[in-house]
Amino acid sequence: MFQHQKITFYLILFFGLIFGAVCIFFYGDKVIDNEWGYMLNILEKENILSIRQVRGEHVPNIFMPPLYVFFLFIVKKILFGIDILLIVVQLIQLFLFILSGVIIKKILLSFCSKNLANLGTAIFIFFPLNIYAIGQTSSVILQVFFIICFIYFFIQIYETSLLKNTILFSIIAGFLILLRGEFFVFYIFSLSYLYLKNFSFKSTMLSILVILLVISPYLWRNYKIFNVITITKSLGFNLLKGNNPVSKIEGIPLSERSYEIMSVVPELEEELNNINPIKKYDLLADKIFFNKAINIIKNDPERYIFLYFKKILAFIFIDTESTYPNYYSPLHIIPKIIISITTILGAVMLFNFRLNLYNFFILYYFLNIGLFSCFFILPRYSLSLLPIQLILSMNLIKKLSLVFRHAN
């Protein structure tokens, strides 16, 4: 039986590798463009991290988190400029995807049988949106990999508070903050949960120290340029993109030029043109966006409260107003709806008023949804929650199987 389960697991990984390679070949990006291509190009040519040009000058970036563009930059440097960057990046992402499957299996074995762990791993490996993401020039695969590692070491600390687990957990949390600036909220939540579980004060301080060491170079860079201690400043832009007169669940529809906020709030143009000093453009522009978003929400609070709850339902299930190409493909919406239903049922069945791992994952899941729904919901956002969904869904199946077994 054990040998059979092992062979099944290897076959899952093997076919995942094949499916991922096929997806890269047929559906993967052919060039590194959009924001990542722009940032990489400017970083190479002018040695500045910038995402926009203002008045003929590339202004320092504080909008986009830096880790993915540095990942691209380092890979290109290792290749000595050889023009195979994109395929190498995609192959690295494929490797991280398969490695994520290996770690997912380890995580699931902490909660359920080998058969259910294999089932959960198979769902992760063959989840269509997950496979599709491998070939895209996007930080999604990197984010999912680090989140899985974060969950794995959280469980290790929760069960045995070893020094090495605390250090690795904190390093990974630092990478996630450099990848997604808002992740510091989830790190604080996770660390607080561990502390309530009797995580020692000494270990808590060690974790904070390690994470500060990881993110401090970028914090120092931002302090020198912008005189603020932060990883990113995009709260205003994201709030305005998700809460404006034409915004839908996904923010500004693609038909309105998704990344051009000025297409729907042109009255901001004069304020943006008057920003000075120009090197602080990103920081000052975000403050302008934030103030505008708050005023818009205050003028019609009922609309945006209703929109907020629509975003929550869209995040959990599906966006019925999406304008993204192929969003309604059965390969996307059927797996998403099924895993969402099993996640919610699992959360309802497992929740109780105790400090345990199940409640951590349930609260973590809804904290993510509650926070992101303040802004806008893109299809890829749900991938970051897939590992949590698998834990809750596999435990739902485990509970139901026990109920049926006792009933018979």
TORNU-796979 format. One record per residue (C-alpha): residue in one letter; x, y, z. Coordinates in steps of 0.5 Angstrom, whole numbers, plus 500, padded with zeros to 3 digits. Example, Ala and Ser with C-alpha at 12.3 -4.5 7.8 and 13.67 -1.06 7.14 Angstrom:
% TORNU-796979
<pt res="a" xx="525" yy="491" zz="516"/>
<pt res="s" xx="527" yy="498" zz="514"/>
% end
This chain:
% TORNU-796979
<pt res="m" xx="500" yy="500" zz="500"/>
<pt res="f" xx="506" yy="505" zz="502"/>
<pt res="q" xx="509" yy="503" zz="495"/>
<pt res="h" xx="503" yy="505" zz="491"/>
<pt res="q" xx="502" yy="511" zz="495"/>
<pt res="k" xx="509" yy="513" zz="493"/>
<pt res="i" xx="509" yy="511" zz="486"/>
<pt res="t" xx="502" yy="515" zz="486"/>
<pt res="f" xx="505" yy="522" zz="488"/>
<pt res="y" xx="511" yy="521" zz="483"/>
<pt res="l" xx="506" yy="520" zz="478"/>
<pt res="i" xx="503" yy="527" zz="480"/>
<pt res="l" xx="509" yy="530" zz="480"/>
<pt res="f" xx="511" yy="527" zz="473"/>
<pt res="f" xx="505" yy="529" zz="470"/>
<pt res="g" xx="505" yy="536" zz="473"/>
<pt res="l" xx="512" yy="537" zz="470"/>
<pt res="i" xx="509" yy="535" zz="463"/>
<pt res="f" xx="503" yy="539" zz="464"/>
<pt res="g" xx="507" yy="545" zz="466"/>
<pt res="a" xx="512" yy="545" zz="460"/>
<pt res="v" xx="506" yy="544" zz="455"/>
<pt res="c" xx="503" yy="550" zz="458"/>
<pt res="i" xx="510" yy="554" zz="458"/>
<pt res="f" xx="510" yy="552" zz="450"/>
<pt res="f" xx="503" yy="554" zz="448"/>
<pt res="y" xx="501" yy="559" zz="453"/>
<pt res="g" xx="507" yy="562" zz="456"/>
<pt res="d" xx="509" yy="569" zz="455"/>
<pt res="k" xx="513" yy="570" zz="449"/>
<pt res="v" xx="517" yy="577" zz="452"/>
<pt res="i" xx="518" yy="580" zz="458"/>
<pt res="d" xx="513" yy="586" zz="458"/>
<pt res="n" xx="509" yy="591" zz="462"/>
<pt res="e" xx="511" yy="593" zz="468"/>
<pt res="w" xx="516" yy="588" zz="470"/>
<pt res="g" xx="520" yy="589" zz="463"/>
<pt res="y" xx="520" yy="596" zz="464"/>
<pt res="m" xx="523" yy="596" zz="471"/>
<pt res="l" xx="528" yy="591" zz="468"/>
<pt res="n" xx="530" yy="595" zz="462"/>
<pt res="i" xx="531" yy="601" zz="467"/>
<pt res="l" xx="534" yy="597" zz="472"/>
<pt res="e" xx="539" yy="595" zz="467"/>
<pt res="k" xx="541" yy="601" zz="463"/>
<pt res="e" xx="540" yy="607" zz="469"/>
<pt res="n" xx="541" yy="603" zz="475"/>
<pt res="i" xx="535" yy="605" zz="478"/>
<pt res="l" xx="529" yy="602" zz="480"/>
<pt res="s" xx="523" yy="605" zz="476"/>
<pt res="i" xx="516" yy="604" zz="474"/>
<pt res="r" xx="515" yy="610" zz="470"/>
<pt res="q" xx="518" yy="616" zz="467"/>
<pt res="v" xx="515" yy="623" zz="469"/>
<pt res="r" xx="517" yy="630" zz="465"/>
<pt res="g" xx="523" yy="626" zz="461"/>
<pt res="e" xx="526" yy="623" zz="468"/>
<pt res="h" xx="525" yy="616" zz="470"/>
<pt res="v" xx="523" yy="617" zz="478"/>
<pt res="p" xx="525" yy="612" zz="483"/>
<pt res="n" xx="519" yy="607" zz="485"/>
<pt res="i" xx="516" yy="606" zz="491"/>
<pt res="f" xx="510" yy="603" zz="488"/>
<pt res="m" xx="512" yy="596" zz="486"/>
<pt res="p" xx="515" yy="591" zz="491"/>
<pt res="p" xx="522" yy="590" zz="489"/>
<pt res="l" xx="523" yy="582" zz="489"/>
<pt res="y" xx="521" yy="580" zz="483"/>
<pt res="v" xx="524" yy="585" zz="478"/>
<pt res="f" xx="531" yy="583" zz="482"/>
<pt res="f" xx="530" yy="576" zz="481"/>
<pt res="l" xx="529" yy="577" zz="474"/>
<pt res="f" xx="535" yy="582" zz="474"/>
<pt res="i" xx="540" yy="577" zz="478"/>
<pt res="v" xx="538" yy="571" zz="473"/>
<pt res="k" xx="540" yy="575" zz="467"/>
<pt res="k" xx="546" yy="577" zz="470"/>
<pt res="i" xx="548" yy="570" zz="471"/>
<pt res="l" xx="546" yy="568" zz="464"/>
<pt res="f" xx="551" yy="574" zz="462"/>
<pt res="g" xx="546" yy="577" zz="458"/>
<pt res="i" xx="545" yy="571" zz="453"/>
<pt res="d" xx="538" yy="572" zz="450"/>
<pt res="i" xx="534" yy="566" zz="454"/>
<pt res="l" xx="532" yy="570" zz="460"/>
<pt res="l" xx="525" yy="568" zz="459"/>
<pt res="i" xx="525" yy="561" zz="458"/>
<pt res="v" xx="530" yy="560" zz="464"/>
<pt res="v" xx="525" yy="564" zz="468"/>
<pt res="q" xx="519" yy="560" zz="466"/>
<pt res="l" xx="523" yy="554" zz="468"/>
<pt res="i" xx="525" yy="556" zz="474"/>
<pt res="q" xx="518" yy="558" zz="476"/>
<pt res="l" xx="516" yy="550" zz="473"/>
<pt res="f" xx="521" yy="548" zz="478"/>
<pt res="l" xx="518" yy="552" zz="484"/>
<pt res="f" xx="512" yy="550" zz="482"/>
<pt res="i" xx="514" yy="542" zz="483"/>
<pt res="l" xx="517" yy="544" zz="489"/>
<pt res="s" xx="511" yy="547" zz="492"/>
<pt res="g" xx="507" yy="540" zz="490"/>
<pt res="v" xx="513" yy="537" zz="495"/>
<pt res="i" xx="512" yy="541" zz="500"/>
<pt res="i" xx="504" yy="541" zz="500"/>
<pt res="k" xx="504" yy="534" zz="501"/>
<pt res="k" xx="509" yy="535" zz="507"/>
<pt res="i" xx="504" yy="540" zz="510"/>
<pt res="l" xx="498" yy="536" zz="508"/>
<pt res="l" xx="501" yy="530" zz="512"/>
<pt res="s" xx="500" yy="534" zz="518"/>
<pt res="f" xx="493" yy="533" zz="518"/>
<pt res="c" xx="491" yy="527" zz="514"/>
<pt res="s" xx="492" yy="521" zz="511"/>
<pt res="k" xx="497" yy="519" zz="505"/>
<pt res="n" xx="491" yy="518" zz="500"/>
<pt res="l" xx="488" yy="525" zz="502"/>
<pt res="a" xx="495" yy="528" zz="502"/>
<pt res="n" xx="496" yy="525" zz="495"/>
<pt res="l" xx="489" yy="528" zz="493"/>
<pt res="g" xx="491" yy="535" zz="495"/>
<pt res="t" xx="497" yy="535" zz="492"/>
<pt res="a" xx="494" yy="533" zz="485"/>
<pt res="i" xx="489" yy="538" zz="486"/>
<pt res="f" xx="494" yy="543" zz="487"/>
<pt res="i" xx="499" yy="541" zz="481"/>
<pt res="f" xx="493" yy="540" zz="476"/>
<pt res="f" xx="489" yy="546" zz="478"/>
<pt res="p" xx="489" yy="550" zz="471"/>
<pt res="l" xx="490" yy="557" zz="474"/>
<pt res="n" xx="496" yy="555" zz="477"/>
<pt res="i" xx="499" yy="551" zz="471"/>
<pt res="y" xx="497" yy="557" zz="467"/>
<pt res="a" xx="501" yy="562" zz="472"/>
<pt res="i" xx="508" yy="558" zz="471"/>
<pt res="g" xx="509" yy="561" zz="464"/>
<pt res="q" xx="507" yy="568" zz="466"/>
<pt res="t" xx="512" yy="574" zz="467"/>
<pt res="s" xx="509" yy="575" zz="474"/>
<pt res="s" xx="511" yy="574" zz="481"/>
<pt res="v" xx="505" yy="569" zz="483"/>
<pt res="i" xx="509" yy="563" zz="482"/>
<pt res="l" xx="514" yy="566" zz="487"/>
<pt res="q" xx="509" yy="568" zz="492"/>
<pt res="v" xx="505" yy="562" zz="492"/>
<pt res="f" xx="512" yy="558" zz="493"/>
<pt res="f" xx="514" yy="562" zz="499"/>
<pt res="i" xx="507" yy="562" zz="502"/>
<pt res="i" xx="507" yy="555" zz="502"/>
<pt res="c" xx="514" yy="555" zz="505"/>
<pt res="f" xx="511" yy="560" zz="510"/>
<pt res="i" xx="505" yy="555" zz="512"/>
<pt res="y" xx="510" yy="549" zz="513"/>
<pt res="f" xx="515" yy="553" zz="518"/>
<pt res="f" xx="509" yy="556" zz="521"/>
<pt res="i" xx="506" yy="549" zz="523"/>
<pt res="q" xx="513" yy="547" zz="525"/>
<pt res="i" xx="514" yy="552" zz="530"/>
<pt res="y" xx="507" yy="551" zz="532"/>
<pt res="e" xx="509" yy="544" zz="534"/>
<pt res="t" xx="516" yy="545" zz="536"/>
<pt res="s" xx="519" yy="552" zz="537"/>
<pt res="l" xx="526" yy="550" zz="534"/>
<pt res="l" xx="531" yy="556" zz="533"/>
<pt res="k" xx="532" yy="554" zz="526"/>
<pt res="n" xx="524" yy="554" zz="524"/>
<pt res="t" xx="524" yy="561" zz="527"/>
<pt res="i" xx="529" yy="563" zz="523"/>
<pt res="l" xx="527" yy="560" zz="516"/>
<pt res="f" xx="520" yy="562" zz="518"/>
<pt res="s" xx="522" yy="569" zz="519"/>
<pt res="i" xx="527" yy="570" zz="512"/>
<pt res="i" xx="521" yy="567" zz="508"/>
<pt res="a" xx="516" yy="572" zz="511"/>
<pt res="g" xx="521" yy="578" zz="509"/>
<pt res="f" xx="521" yy="575" zz="502"/>
<pt res="l" xx="514" yy="575" zz="502"/>
<pt res="i" xx="514" yy="582" zz="504"/>
<pt res="l" xx="519" yy="584" zz="499"/>
<pt res="l" xx="514" yy="581" zz="494"/>
<pt res="r" xx="508" yy="583" zz="496"/>
<pt res="g" xx="508" yy="589" zz="501"/>
<pt res="e" xx="502" yy="588" zz="505"/>
<pt res="f" xx="504" yy="581" zz="507"/>
<pt res="f" xx="507" yy="585" zz="513"/>
<pt res="v" xx="499" yy="585" zz="516"/>
<pt res="f" xx="499" yy="577" zz="515"/>
<pt res="y" xx="506" yy="576" zz="518"/>
<pt res="i" xx="504" yy="580" zz="524"/>
<pt res="f" xx="497" yy="576" zz="525"/>
<pt res="s" xx="501" yy="570" zz="524"/>
<pt res="l" xx="507" yy="572" zz="529"/>
<pt res="s" xx="501" yy="574" zz="534"/>
<pt res="y" xx="498" yy="568" zz="534"/>
<pt res="l" xx="504" yy="564" zz="535"/>
<pt res="y" xx="505" yy="568" zz="541"/>
<pt res="l" xx="498" yy="567" zz="544"/>
<pt res="k" xx="500" yy="560" zz="543"/>
<pt res="n" xx="506" yy="560" zz="548"/>
<pt res="f" xx="511" yy="563" zz="543"/>
<pt res="s" xx="517" yy="566" zz="547"/>
<pt res="f" xx="518" yy="573" zz="548"/>
<pt res="k" xx="525" yy="571" zz="546"/>
<pt res="s" xx="523" yy="568" zz="540"/>
<pt res="t" xx="518" yy="573" zz="538"/>
<pt res="m" xx="524" yy="578" zz="538"/>
<pt res="l" xx="528" yy="574" zz="534"/>
<pt res="s" xx="523" yy="573" zz="529"/>
<pt res="i" xx="522" yy="581" zz="528"/>
<pt res="l" xx="530" yy="582" zz="528"/>
<pt res="v" xx="531" yy="577" zz="522"/>
<pt res="i" xx="525" yy="580" zz="518"/>
<pt res="l" xx="528" yy="587" zz="519"/>
<pt res="l" xx="535" yy="584" zz="517"/>
<pt res="v" xx="532" yy="581" zz="511"/>
<pt res="i" xx="528" yy="588" zz="509"/>
<pt res="s" xx="532" yy="593" zz="512"/>
<pt res="p" xx="536" yy="594" zz="505"/>
<pt res="y" xx="530" yy="596" zz="501"/>
<pt res="l" xx="527" yy="600" zz="507"/>
<pt res="w" xx="534" yy="604" zz="508"/>
<pt res="r" xx="533" yy="605" zz="500"/>
<pt res="n" xx="526" yy="608" zz="501"/>
<pt res="y" xx="528" yy="612" zz="507"/>
<pt res="k" xx="534" yy="615" zz="503"/>
<pt res="i" xx="530" yy="617" zz="497"/>
<pt res="f" xx="523" yy="618" zz="500"/>
<pt res="n" xx="524" yy="620" zz="507"/>
<pt res="v" xx="519" yy="614" zz="509"/>
<pt res="i" xx="520" yy="607" zz="512"/>
<pt res="t" xx="516" yy="603" zz="508"/>
<pt res="i" xx="517" yy="597" zz="503"/>
<pt res="t" xx="511" yy="600" zz="498"/>
<pt res="k" xx="506" yy="606" zz="498"/>
<pt res="s" xx="501" yy="604" zz="493"/>
<pt res="l" xx="495" yy="604" zz="498"/>
<pt res="g" xx="492" yy="610" zz="495"/>
<pt res="f" xx="493" yy="608" zz="487"/>
<pt res="n" xx="490" yy="601" zz="489"/>
<pt res="l" xx="484" yy="604" zz="493"/>
<pt res="l" xx="482" yy="609" zz="488"/>
<pt res="k" xx="483" yy="603" zz="482"/>
<pt res="g" xx="478" yy="599" zz="486"/>
<pt res="n" xx="473" yy="605" zz="489"/>
<pt res="n" xx="472" yy="610" zz="483"/>
<pt res="p" xx="465" yy="611" zz="479"/>
<pt res="v" xx="466" yy="606" zz="474"/>
<pt res="s" xx="470" yy="601" zz="478"/>
<pt res="k" xx="468" yy="594" zz="478"/>
<pt res="i" xx="470" yy="588" zz="482"/>
<pt res="e" xx="476" yy="587" zz="478"/>
<pt res="g" xx="477" yy="595" zz="479"/>
<pt res="i" xx="478" yy="599" zz="473"/>
<pt res="p" xx="475" yy="594" zz="467"/>
<pt res="l" xx="480" yy="593" zz="461"/>
<pt res="s" xx="476" yy="597" zz="457"/>
<pt res="e" xx="477" yy="603" zz="461"/>
<pt res="r" xx="485" yy="601" zz="460"/>
<pt res="s" xx="486" yy="598" zz="467"/>
<pt res="y" xx="492" yy="601" zz="469"/>
<pt res="e" xx="490" yy="608" zz="467"/>
<pt res="i" xx="487" yy="611" zz="473"/>
<pt res="m" xx="487" yy="618" zz="469"/>
<pt res="s" xx="482" yy="615" zz="464"/>
<pt res="v" xx="476" yy="615" zz="470"/>
<pt res="v" xx="479" yy="621" zz="474"/>
<pt res="p" xx="482" yy="626" zz="469"/>
<pt res="e" xx="481" yy="632" zz="475"/>
<pt res="l" xx="487" yy="629" zz="478"/>
<pt res="e" xx="492" yy="631" zz="472"/>
<pt res="e" xx="493" yy="638" zz="474"/>
<pt res="e" xx="495" yy="636" zz="481"/>
<pt res="l" xx="500" yy="630" zz="479"/>
<pt res="n" xx="503" yy="635" zz="474"/>
<pt res="n" xx="505" yy="640" zz="480"/>
<pt res="i" xx="508" yy="634" zz="484"/>
<pt res="n" xx="515" yy="637" zz="486"/>
<pt res="p" xx="520" yy="634" zz="488"/>
<pt res="i" xx="520" yy="630" zz="482"/>
<pt res="k" xx="524" yy="624" zz="485"/>
<pt res="k" xx="518" yy="623" zz="490"/>
<pt res="y" xx="513" yy="623" zz="485"/>
<pt res="d" xx="511" yy="616" zz="487"/>
<pt res="l" xx="510" yy="617" zz="494"/>
<pt res="l" xx="506" yy="624" zz="493"/>
<pt res="a" xx="502" yy="621" zz="487"/>
<pt res="d" xx="500" yy="616" zz="492"/>
<pt res="k" xx="497" yy="621" zz="497"/>
<pt res="i" xx="493" yy="624" zz="492"/>
<pt res="f" xx="490" yy="618" zz="490"/>
<pt res="f" xx="489" yy="616" zz="497"/>
<pt res="n" xx="485" yy="623" zz="498"/>
<pt res="k" xx="481" yy="622" zz="492"/>
<pt res="a" xx="479" yy="615" zz="493"/>
<pt res="i" xx="477" yy="617" zz="501"/>
<pt res="n" xx="473" yy="623" zz="498"/>
<pt res="i" xx="469" yy="619" zz="493"/>
<pt res="i" xx="467" yy="613" zz="498"/>
<pt res="k" xx="465" yy="619" zz="503"/>
<pt res="n" xx="460" yy="621" zz="497"/>
<pt res="d" xx="457" yy="615" zz="496"/>
<pt res="p" xx="458" yy="610" zz="502"/>
<pt res="e" xx="452" yy="605" zz="500"/>
<pt res="r" xx="455" yy="604" zz="493"/>
<pt res="y" xx="462" yy="602" zz="496"/>
<pt res="i" xx="460" yy="598" zz="502"/>
<pt res="f" xx="455" yy="594" zz="497"/>
<pt res="l" xx="461" yy="593" zz="492"/>
<pt res="y" xx="466" yy="591" zz="498"/>
<pt res="f" xx="461" yy="585" zz="499"/>
<pt res="k" xx="461" yy="584" zz="492"/>
<pt res="k" xx="468" yy="583" zz="492"/>
<pt res="i" xx="468" yy="578" zz="498"/>
<pt res="l" xx="463" yy="574" zz="494"/>
<pt res="a" xx="467" yy="574" zz="488"/>
<pt res="f" xx="474" yy="573" zz="491"/>
<pt res="i" xx="471" yy="567" zz="495"/>
<pt res="f" xx="467" yy="564" zz="489"/>
<pt res="i" xx="467" yy="567" zz="482"/>
<pt res="d" xx="467" yy="574" zz="479"/>
<pt res="t" xx="460" yy="575" zz="475"/>
<pt res="e" xx="462" yy="581" zz="472"/>
<pt res="s" xx="469" yy="580" zz="470"/>
<pt res="t" xx="472" yy="582" zz="463"/>
<pt res="y" xx="478" yy="578" zz="463"/>
<pt res="p" xx="479" yy="574" zz="457"/>
<pt res="n" xx="478" yy="566" zz="458"/>
<pt res="y" xx="475" yy="568" zz="465"/>
<pt res="y" xx="469" yy="564" zz="464"/>
<pt res="s" xx="473" yy="558" zz="461"/>
<pt res="p" xx="470" yy="551" zz="465"/>
<pt res="l" xx="477" yy="550" zz="466"/>
<pt res="h" xx="478" yy="556" zz="471"/>
<pt res="i" xx="471" yy="557" zz="474"/>
<pt res="i" xx="469" yy="550" zz="475"/>
<pt res="p" xx="475" yy="548" zz="479"/>
<pt res="k" xx="475" yy="555" zz="483"/>
<pt res="i" xx="468" yy="554" zz="485"/>
<pt res="i" xx="469" yy="547" zz="487"/>
<pt res="i" xx="475" yy="548" zz="492"/>
<pt res="s" xx="471" yy="555" zz="494"/>
<pt res="i" xx="465" yy="551" zz="497"/>
<pt res="t" xx="469" yy="545" zz="500"/>
<pt res="t" xx="473" yy="551" zz="503"/>
<pt res="i" xx="467" yy="554" zz="506"/>
<pt res="l" xx="464" yy="548" zz="509"/>
<pt res="g" xx="471" yy="546" zz="512"/>
<pt res="a" xx="472" yy="552" zz="515"/>
<pt res="v" xx="465" yy="552" zz="518"/>
<pt res="m" xx="466" yy="544" zz="520"/>
<pt res="l" xx="473" yy="546" zz="523"/>
<pt res="f" xx="472" yy="552" zz="527"/>
<pt res="n" xx="471" yy="553" zz="534"/>
<pt res="f" xx="473" yy="558" zz="539"/>
<pt res="r" xx="480" yy="555" zz="541"/>
<pt res="l" xx="487" yy="556" zz="539"/>
<pt res="n" xx="489" yy="551" zz="534"/>
<pt res="l" xx="492" yy="550" zz="527"/>
<pt res="y" xx="485" yy="550" zz="524"/>
<pt res="n" xx="483" yy="556" zz="527"/>
<pt res="f" xx="489" yy="560" zz="524"/>
<pt res="f" xx="488" yy="557" zz="517"/>
<pt res="i" xx="481" yy="559" zz="517"/>
<pt res="l" xx="482" yy="566" zz="520"/>
<pt res="y" xx="488" yy="567" zz="515"/>
<pt res="y" xx="483" yy="565" zz="510"/>
<pt res="f" xx="478" yy="571" zz="511"/>
<pt res="l" xx="483" yy="576" zz="513"/>
<pt res="n" xx="486" yy="576" zz="506"/>
<pt res="i" xx="479" yy="576" zz="503"/>
<pt res="g" xx="477" yy="582" zz="508"/>
<pt res="l" xx="483" yy="586" zz="506"/>
<pt res="f" xx="484" yy="585" zz="499"/>
<pt res="s" xx="476" yy="586" zz="498"/>
<pt res="c" xx="478" yy="593" zz="500"/>
<pt res="f" xx="481" yy="594" zz="493"/>
<pt res="f" xx="480" yy="590" zz="487"/>
<pt res="i" xx="480" yy="583" zz="486"/>
<pt res="l" xx="484" yy="580" zz="480"/>
<pt res="p" xx="483" yy="572" zz="478"/>
<pt res="r" xx="490" yy="571" zz="480"/>
<pt res="y" xx="489" yy="573" zz="487"/>
<pt res="s" xx="486" yy="567" zz="489"/>
<pt res="l" xx="492" yy="563" zz="488"/>
<pt res="s" xx="495" yy="565" zz="494"/>
<pt res="l" xx="490" yy="562" zz="498"/>
<pt res="l" xx="490" yy="555" zz="494"/>
<pt res="p" xx="494" yy="552" zz="500"/>
<pt res="i" xx="490" yy="554" zz="505"/>
<pt res="q" xx="484" yy="552" zz="501"/>
<pt res="l" xx="487" yy="545" zz="500"/>
<pt res="i" xx="488" yy="544" zz="508"/>
<pt res="l" xx="481" yy="546" zz="510"/>
<pt res="s" xx="478" yy="542" zz="504"/>
<pt res="m" xx="482" yy="536" zz="505"/>
<pt res="n" xx="480" yy="536" zz="513"/>
<pt res="l" xx="473" yy="537" zz="510"/>
<pt res="i" xx="473" yy="530" zz="506"/>
<pt res="k" xx="477" yy="527" zz="512"/>
<pt res="k" xx="471" yy="529" zz="517"/>
<pt res="l" xx="466" yy="527" zz="512"/>
<pt res="s" xx="469" yy="520" zz="511"/>
<pt res="l" xx="469" yy="519" zz="519"/>
<pt res="v" xx="462" yy="521" zz="519"/>
<pt res="f" xx="460" yy="516" zz="513"/>
<pt res="r" xx="464" yy="510" zz="516"/>
<pt res="h" xx="461" yy="511" zz="523"/>
<pt res="a" xx="454" yy="511" zz="520"/>
<pt res="n" xx="455" yy="505" zz="516"/>
% end
